[in-house]
Amino acid sequence: MKLAIIVPVLNEGAALAQRLLALQPLRQRGAQLLVVDGGSTDASAATAAAWADQVLAAPRGRAAQMNAGACATRADVLLFLHADTQLPPDADVLVMQALDAGHDWGRFDVRIEGRHPLLPMVAAFMNWRSRLSGIATGDQAMFVRRAVFNAVGGFAPQPLMEDIALSRRLRRLGPPACLAARVTTSGRRWDQHGLWRTIMLMWRLRAAYFLGTSPQALALRYGYTTRAPAAVAVLAKAPVPGLAKTRLIPALGAAGAARAQRGFALQTLATARAAATGSVSLWCAPDAGHRFFAALRARHGVACLAQPGGDLGARMASVMHRHFDGTSPVPLLIVGTDCPVLTPAHLQQAADVLQAHDAVLIPAEDGGYVLIGLRRPLPAVFEGITWSTPQVLMQTRERLRATGASWQELPMLWDVDEPADWARFKNKS
C-alpha cells in the first residue's frame, strides 16, 4: 500500500521548511507528500515546492484543502497532517502495521510542545478522551484507507470540527487504531491565549457542536477566519436513460446521456462540498428515493430532498422559501448540474457578493444563468420567466430591478445542453 501525507497550509512562514524537512525520510521510503495551500500571502507555497512531491492550490479551509489533496493522489492510504504537527520517524511503518492488523482508520497519541507546565496533562487527557470516545482530532494526525475515506464522503464542507464529523462517520465502520506513538503538535494557541481560557473555549465549542450548533457559528466564536457563508442547493436529475440530458441523446444515445448526467451531478456535488461555504443539499428529480440519490445520501451524508412540482421557476422558488423559512440566516446559492466549468472559487465569490448585495448571478452564454444567489427571499425573480430561452437572464434582471434589489453578476460561464456543448466539454477535458 502506498501512503500519501496531505498537509494543508496557510501562511505558515519560516517554520514550514523545518516541518517538511522532517518528512523527507518518509518520502525516501516511498510516501508521497502533498502540500495544499489555501491562498497564502507569504512564501508558504514556494517553500513547499522545494520539499513536496506536489503543491496544490485549493479554497481556504482545512476541510476543503484536505479534500483537494485526497482527490489529487491515487495512494491507498491517506494521512492528514497539520502544518504545525510533527510525525514520529517511523510513522509510515506504524500506520501500515495498524492497517494490516485490520483497522480501516486511526490516529496517533499527541504531545503538545509549549511553555505551560500543564500541557502534558492536556495532551494526556486528549489521548484518553479519544480512546474512550473513538473520536480523533486533526492534531492527532488522522489516517484512513483511501477507499474508506471516499465511501464516507471525505471531510464535511465546514470551517470547524471537520475532524470530529469525519471521525463520527468512520466510527460507524469500525473503531480507530489508537497508536501510542506520539506526534508533536505546537502549543501556540495555549501559549498565546492562555491555558485555561483555551481549554474552556474548546469545551464550550465541543459542547455546542454536539448540541447542534452549526460549524459556521462556532467558527465565528472561535475567531476562525472563514469565507462568507452560504448554503448551496443543487437541483439534480437522476441519471435515468431517456429522461436525463435528453438533448444529448442524438449524440450519446439514451444510456450515454444518462451517464453524462451522472458525471455532471457528481462533479457539481464535489464542487459544492469543496467550496465549504456551508451546508449542501441535493434537490432530486423525479424523487429523492432513486438509487443514485440513496447512494449519495448513504456514502456522503448529503441531504437529499424531492424537487417540488411546477416549472423551473416554481421549483427554485420552493427551494428558496424552504431555506429562508428555516432558522438559518445564511444566504442561499442555487445551481444546476449542467455547468462543468463551475468551480469552488465561483461559489465562494458568489457567497462573498451576498455580503453586500441582495442577489448574485453567474450568466450563461445561452442567455440563462448557471447560478443565482439570494441574501433574502425574492420570489419575483422566478415569476413570469420564459424558461429555457435566451430571454431568461434579461427577464431576471428586469425582475430584480423592479423589486429594488441590489445585485452583482460574475463572469459568464457556459453549460452543456446540446451536442455542440458536449463536444466543447470533451475537447476541454
KEZABA-872454 format. One line per 4 residues: number of its first residue (from 1); their letters; for each residue x, y, z of C-alpha. Coordinates in nm, 2 decimals. Layout:
N
NUM) a) X/Y/Z  ...;
***
This chain:
429
1) mkla) 0.00/0.00/0.00  0.12/0.35/-0.08  0.09/0.63/0.17  0.02/0.99/0.09;
5) iivp) 0.08/1.26/0.35  -0.15/1.56/0.30  -0.06/1.89/0.46  -0.29/2.19/0.45;
9) vlne) -0.11/2.52/0.49  -0.19/2.89/0.52  0.07/3.15/0.59  0.29/2.91/0.78;
13) gaal) 0.61/3.12/0.75  0.96/3.01/0.80  0.87/2.72/1.02  0.72/2.53/0.73;
17) aqrl) 1.06/2.44/0.58  1.17/2.27/0.90  0.84/2.07/0.93  0.86/1.95/0.57;
21) lalq) 1.23/1.87/0.61  1.14/1.63/0.89  0.91/1.44/0.65  1.19/1.37/0.39;
25) plrq) 1.29/1.03/0.53  0.93/0.91/0.48  0.94/1.04/0.12  1.26/0.85/0.07;
29) rgaq) 1.08/0.53/0.18  0.80/0.58/-0.07  0.55/0.81/0.09  0.40/1.08/-0.13;
33) llvv) 0.40/1.44/0.02  0.13/1.68/-0.09  0.10/2.03/0.04  -0.23/2.21/-0.02;
37) dggs) -0.22/2.59/0.00  -0.53/2.78/0.09  -0.42/3.12/-0.05  -0.11/3.21/0.15;
41) tdas) 0.01/3.56/0.11  0.36/3.47/0.23  0.61/3.23/0.08  0.44/2.91/0.20;
45) aata) 0.37/2.77/-0.14  0.72/2.85/-0.27  0.88/2.69/0.03  0.67/2.38/0.00;
49) aawa) 0.77/2.34/-0.37  1.12/2.26/-0.26  1.02/1.98/-0.03  0.69/1.83/-0.15;
53) dqvl) 0.60/1.59/-0.44  0.31/1.82/-0.53  0.19/2.16/-0.42  -0.18/2.23/-0.48;
57) aapr) -0.40/2.54/-0.45  -0.74/2.50/-0.30  -1.02/2.70/-0.14  -0.93/2.82/0.20;
61) graa) -1.03/2.59/0.49  -0.87/2.27/0.62  -1.17/2.06/0.51  -1.15/2.19/0.15;
65) qmna) -0.78/2.17/0.13  -0.75/1.82/0.27  -1.03/1.70/0.03  -0.84/1.86/-0.26;
69) gaca) -0.52/1.67/-0.15  -0.71/1.34/-0.13  -0.85/1.39/-0.48  -0.50/1.46/-0.62;
73) trad) -0.34/1.13/-0.52  -0.40/0.77/-0.60  -0.23/0.64/-0.28  -0.41/0.36/-0.10;
77) vllf) -0.37/0.53/0.24  -0.42/0.90/0.33  -0.26/1.07/0.63  -0.37/1.42/0.72;
81) lhad) -0.11/1.62/0.89  -0.15/1.98/1.03  0.14/2.20/0.93  0.23/2.26/1.30;
85) tqlp) 0.24/1.89/1.38  0.54/1.65/1.35  0.52/1.28/1.29  0.73/1.02/1.47;
89) pdad) 1.02/0.90/1.25  0.86/0.56/1.18  0.51/0.69/1.13  0.47/0.52/0.79;
93) vlvm) 0.56/0.18/0.93  0.32/0.22/1.23  0.03/0.32/1.00  0.08/0.02/0.78;
97) qald) 0.10/-0.21/1.08  -0.22/-0.08/1.21  -0.40/-0.13/0.88  -0.25/-0.48/0.84;
101) aghd) -0.40/-0.56/1.18  -0.75/-0.50/1.04  -0.82/-0.13/1.11  -0.95/0.10/0.84;
105) wgrf) -0.85/0.42/1.01  -0.67/0.56/1.31  -0.47/0.83/1.48  -0.16/0.89/1.69;
109) dvri) -0.13/1.00/2.05  -0.03/1.36/2.08  0.23/1.56/2.27  0.19/1.93/2.30;
113) egrh) 0.51/2.14/2.27  0.48/2.47/2.45  0.57/2.68/2.76  0.30/2.59/3.01;
117) pllp) 0.39/2.31/3.25  0.04/2.17/3.24  0.04/2.10/2.86  0.15/1.73/2.92;
121) mvaa) -0.17/1.69/3.13  -0.38/1.85/2.85  -0.23/1.61/2.59  -0.28/1.31/2.82;
125) fmnw) -0.65/1.40/2.86  -0.69/1.44/2.48  -0.54/1.10/2.42  -0.76/0.94/2.70;
129) rsrl) -1.08/1.10/2.57  -1.00/0.99/2.21  -0.95/0.63/2.32  -1.27/0.64/2.52;
133) sgia) -1.49/0.81/2.25  -1.34/0.68/1.93  -1.32/1.04/1.81  -0.99/1.17/1.67;
137) tgdq) -0.88/1.53/1.63  -0.68/1.68/1.35  -0.39/1.74/1.59  -0.35/1.36/1.62;
141) amfv) -0.26/1.30/1.25  -0.56/1.10/1.13  -0.50/0.83/0.87  -0.75/0.63/0.67;
145) rrav) -0.77/0.38/0.38  -0.85/0.58/0.07  -1.15/0.36/-0.03  -1.30/0.41/0.32;
149) fnav) -1.24/0.79/0.30  -1.42/0.80/-0.03  -1.70/0.58/0.09  -1.79/0.82/0.38;
153) ggfa) -1.76/1.13/0.16  -1.44/1.28/0.29  -1.43/1.58/0.52  -1.76/1.76/0.55;
157) pqpl) -1.76/2.11/0.39  -1.75/2.30/0.72  -1.50/2.55/0.86  -1.45/2.39/1.20;
161) medi) -1.50/2.04/1.36  -1.44/1.87/1.03  -1.22/1.62/1.21  -1.50/1.53/1.46;
165) alsr) -1.75/1.50/1.18  -1.53/1.26/0.98  -1.45/1.06/1.30  -1.82/1.01/1.36;
169) rlrr) -1.88/0.86/1.02  -1.57/0.65/1.03  -1.65/0.52/1.37  -1.97/0.36/1.23;
173) lgpp) -1.75/0.14/1.02  -1.52/0.04/1.30  -1.31/0.17/1.59  -0.99/0.37/1.52;
177) acla) -0.64/0.24/1.57  -0.52/0.45/1.86  -0.15/0.44/1.82  0.06/0.50/2.14;
181) arvt) 0.34/0.66/1.93  0.32/1.03/1.97  0.30/1.32/1.72  0.43/1.65/1.84;
185) tsgr) 0.20/1.95/1.79  0.25/2.31/1.86  0.11/2.46/2.18  0.10/2.81/2.03;
189) rwdq) -0.27/2.86/2.08  -0.24/2.77/2.45  0.06/2.99/2.49  -0.10/3.28/2.31;
193) hglw) -0.44/3.28/2.46  -0.38/3.12/2.80  -0.41/2.75/2.90  -0.73/2.76/3.10;
197) rtim) -0.90/3.01/2.87  -0.82/2.79/2.57  -0.94/2.47/2.75  -1.27/2.64/2.84;
201) lmwr) -1.32/2.77/2.49  -1.26/2.43/2.34  -1.50/2.26/2.58  -1.77/2.52/2.51;
205) lraa) -1.73/2.48/2.13  -1.74/2.10/2.15  -2.05/2.11/2.37  -2.22/2.35/2.14;
209) yflg) -2.13/2.14/1.84  -2.26/1.82/1.99  -2.58/2.01/2.09  -2.64/2.10/1.72;
213) tspq) -2.48/2.45/1.68  -2.37/2.50/1.32  -1.99/2.48/1.25  -2.02/2.83/1.08;
217) alal) -2.15/2.98/1.40  -1.88/2.80/1.60  -1.61/2.93/1.37  -1.71/3.29/1.44;
221) rygy) -1.69/3.22/1.81  -1.35/3.07/1.77  -1.22/3.36/1.57  -1.15/3.14/1.28;
225) ttra) -1.12/3.33/0.95  -1.35/3.17/0.70  -1.51/3.25/0.38  -1.85/3.42/0.36;
229) paav) -2.12/3.16/0.45  -2.38/3.04/0.20  -2.59/2.73/0.18  -2.58/2.55/-0.16;
233) avla) -2.88/2.39/-0.31  -2.81/2.17/-0.61  -3.10/2.08/-0.85  -3.02/1.74/-0.99;
237) kapv) -3.20/1.49/-1.21  -3.15/1.11/-1.16  -2.94/0.95/-1.44  -3.24/0.77/-1.60;
241) pgla) -3.19/0.68/-1.97  -3.45/0.86/-2.18  -3.52/1.12/-1.91  -3.18/1.27/-1.84;
245) ktrl) -3.00/1.52/-2.07  -3.24/1.44/-2.35  -3.09/1.69/-2.58  -2.77/1.50/-2.58;
249) ipal) -2.94/1.17/-2.68  -2.88/1.23/-3.06  -2.50/1.24/-2.99  -2.47/1.00/-2.70;
253) gaag) -2.77/0.78/-2.70  -3.01/0.75/-2.41  -2.76/0.55/-2.19  -2.47/0.78/-2.27;
257) aara) -2.67/1.09/-2.19  -2.77/0.93/-1.86  -2.40/0.86/-1.78  -2.32/1.22/-1.86;
261) qrgf) -2.59/1.34/-1.62  -2.45/1.12/-1.35  -2.10/1.26/-1.40  -2.22/1.62/-1.40;
265) alqt) -2.42/1.56/-1.08  -2.12/1.40/-0.90  -1.89/1.68/-1.02  -2.13/1.96/-0.91;
269) lata) -2.17/1.79/-0.57  -1.80/1.77/-0.52  -1.76/2.13/-0.62  -2.02/2.25/-0.37;
273) raaa) -1.86/2.05/-0.09  -1.51/2.17/-0.18  -1.63/2.53/-0.17  -1.70/2.48/0.20;
277) tgsv) -1.93/2.78/0.23  -2.20/2.60/0.42  -2.45/2.32/0.41  -2.51/2.14/0.08;
281) slwc) -2.84/1.99/-0.02  -2.95/1.79/-0.33  -3.29/1.86/-0.47  -3.38/1.55/-0.66;
285) apda) -3.60/1.47/-0.96  -3.80/1.27/-1.02  -3.78/1.19/-0.64  -3.52/1.15/-0.37;
289) ghrf) -3.57/0.78/-0.35  -3.39/0.69/-0.67  -3.09/0.46/-0.60  -2.84/0.72/-0.73;
293) faal) -2.95/0.97/-0.46  -2.98/0.70/-0.20  -2.62/0.61/-0.26  -2.51/0.97/-0.23;
297) rarh) -2.70/1.01/0.09  -2.55/0.69/0.24  -2.19/0.75/0.12  -2.16/1.13/0.17;
301) gvac) -2.43/1.21/0.42  -2.57/1.48/0.19  -2.93/1.59/0.24  -3.15/1.47/-0.04;
305) laqp) -3.49/1.63/-0.09  -3.75/1.58/-0.36  -3.79/1.86/-0.61  -4.14/2.01/-0.59;
309) ggdl) -4.37/2.02/-0.89  -4.41/2.30/-1.14  -4.17/2.47/-1.39  -3.81/2.56/-1.31;
313) garm) -3.91/2.89/-1.15  -4.16/2.73/-0.92  -3.91/2.47/-0.81  -3.64/2.72/-0.74;
317) asvm) -3.89/2.94/-0.55  -3.99/2.64/-0.34  -3.62/2.58/-0.25  -3.58/2.94/-0.17;
321) hrhf) -3.89/2.95/0.06  -3.78/2.63/0.23  -3.44/2.77/0.31  -3.55/3.11/0.44;
325) dgts) -3.84/2.97/0.63  -3.59/2.79/0.85  -3.38/2.92/1.13  -3.06/2.98/0.93;
329) pvpl) -2.99/3.34/0.83  -2.72/3.25/0.58  -2.77/3.33/0.21  -2.86/3.07/-0.05;
333) livg) -2.69/2.97/-0.37  -2.89/2.76/-0.62  -2.72/2.58/-0.90  -2.80/2.31/-1.15;
337) tdcp) -2.57/2.03/-1.27  -2.52/2.15/-1.63  -2.21/2.36/-1.59  -1.89/2.15/-1.58;
341) vltp) -1.67/2.46/-1.55  -1.82/2.58/-1.23  -1.55/2.57/-0.96  -1.54/2.61/-0.58;
345) ahlq) -1.39/2.96/-0.63  -1.71/3.06/-0.83  -1.93/2.96/-0.53  -1.70/3.14/-0.29;
349) qaad) -1.71/3.45/-0.49  -2.08/3.44/-0.51  -2.11/3.40/-0.14  -1.88/3.70/-0.09;
353) vlqa) -2.10/3.91/-0.32  -2.40/3.83/-0.10  -2.23/4.00/0.20  -2.31/4.33/0.03;
357) hdav) -2.59/4.26/-0.23  -2.93/4.10/-0.23  -2.86/3.87/-0.52  -2.58/3.74/-0.74;
361) lipa) -2.59/3.58/-1.09  -2.34/3.39/-1.29  -2.47/3.43/-1.65  -2.46/3.15/-1.91;
365) edgg) -2.36/3.20/-2.27  -2.70/3.07/-2.39  -2.89/3.36/-2.22  -2.97/3.20/-1.90;
369) yvli) -2.77/3.16/-1.58  -2.58/2.88/-1.41  -2.62/3.02/-1.06  -2.85/3.25/-0.87;
373) glrr) -2.77/3.35/-0.51  -3.01/3.53/-0.27  -2.94/3.70/0.06  -3.32/3.73/0.13;
377) plpa) -3.64/3.59/-0.03  -3.70/3.74/-0.37  -3.99/3.54/-0.52  -4.04/3.78/-0.80;
381) vfeg) -3.72/3.67/-0.97  -3.87/3.34/-1.05  -4.21/3.46/-1.17  -4.31/3.52/-1.53;
385) itws) -3.98/3.39/-1.68  -3.98/3.21/-2.01  -3.75/2.93/-1.91  -3.52/2.75/-2.15;
389) tpqv) -3.50/3.05/-2.38  -3.23/3.32/-2.44  -3.45/3.57/-2.25  -3.41/3.42/-1.91;
393) lmqt) -3.12/3.64/-1.79  -3.27/3.96/-1.93  -3.60/3.89/-1.77  -3.44/3.80/-1.44;
397) rerl) -3.25/4.13/-1.44  -3.59/4.31/-1.50  -3.74/4.13/-1.21  -3.45/4.23/-0.98;
401) ratg) -3.47/4.59/-1.10  -3.84/4.60/-1.03  -3.80/4.48/-0.67  -3.53/4.74/-0.60;
405) aswq) -3.29/4.46/-0.51  -2.91/4.52/-0.55  -2.73/4.25/-0.74  -2.39/4.17/-0.90;
409) elpm) -2.30/3.95/-1.19  -1.99/3.74/-1.20  -1.81/3.65/-1.52  -2.01/3.44/-1.77;
413) lwdv) -1.97/3.06/-1.79  -2.12/2.80/-2.03  -2.32/2.49/-1.97  -2.38/2.16/-2.15;
417) depa) -2.72/2.12/-2.31  -2.66/2.04/-2.68  -2.43/1.81/-2.87  -2.21/2.10/-2.96;
421) dwar) -2.17/2.18/-2.59  -2.07/1.82/-2.52  -1.81/1.84/-2.79  -1.67/2.16/-2.64;
425) fknk) -1.66/1.99/-2.29  -1.48/1.68/-2.42  -1.23/1.90/-2.61  -1.17/2.10/-2.29;
429) s) -1.13/1.78/-2.09;
***
